[in-house]
Amino acid sequence: MSMLPNYILTFIIAIFLIYSYINIKVEKAKVSNGCLYGIGIVVAVLLLGMSIYGIIFNIPLGQVQMLIENSFR
């Protein structure tokens, strides 16, 4: 049950990134604030990486965050 947030977050972020790619590249939509949108994309990619890491190594998302925080100490 503790792995369920990893799967949910991975699904939501993957949908967001696919939607963003389609809007910007395929439909050539204009973004009103490119800087904030870029930061949102970077955060989404980082969270997607954390979720996939947790899924591969069977670690809950909170422990993945703790591993990352401890690596900077």
Residue pairs with C-beta under 8 A, 6 or more apart in sequence:
2 60
3 54
3 55
3 58
3 60
5 60
5 61
6 51
6 54
6 55
6 60
6 61
7 51
7 55
9 47
9 48
9 51
9 61
10 48
10 51
10 52
10 55
13 44
13 47
13 48
13 51
14 48
16 44
17 41
17 44
17 45
17 48
20 37
20 41
23 29
24 31
31 37
50 61
50 64
50 65
50 68
51 61
51 64
53 59
53 64
54 60
54 61
54 63
54 64
59 67
